[in-house]
């Protein structure tokens, strides 16, 4: 009997270890316990935590004449990109002079290194979108110029606000009149979390 008792004592620790291992893998209704490291971005946040900051993108516009816009100068991009070329955009828009023929492209001064690429027509989902002129600074910036008679400021402002995701676009907050060359212009500055570049239509389906 003493020998049998000593064998039981010797075997018992191994049995307990084996039983504990079985419980770890089999207890809890058959669901295995798995430990892993979730993928994280460089700032330590997971993909679902990365949300664009409000105002990350901008639409900068100049409309002529201010009280009944028909010509629309539009500059879209990231806030950093727009800020870089904002002074040049303002220089262009303040030099604008409307022609005697209201449908003719306005005259304006071109900053150095900017080029004209002419009018273009793009098909988006079966809709023909016309731009009367495009100004480019290499591949870094693009300003489109479009003639859109009628339509009304409110509807067009709402359209641009939707493109950039701006929720507060009351005219008295996002527009300001300025003096151009013999005409009053209306400057528009919209900011939001959506990237408007290449997306959606323009004012009244054109830009």
Secondary structure by P-SEA (a helix, b strand, c coil): caaaaaaaaaaaaaaaaaaaaaaaacccccbbbbbbbcccccccccccccccccccbbbbbcccccccccbbbbbbccaaaaaaaaaaaaaaaaacccccccccbbbbbbccccccccccccccccbbbbbcccccccccbbbbbbbbccccaaaaaaaaaaaaccccccccccbbbbbcccbbbbbbbbbcccccccccccccccc
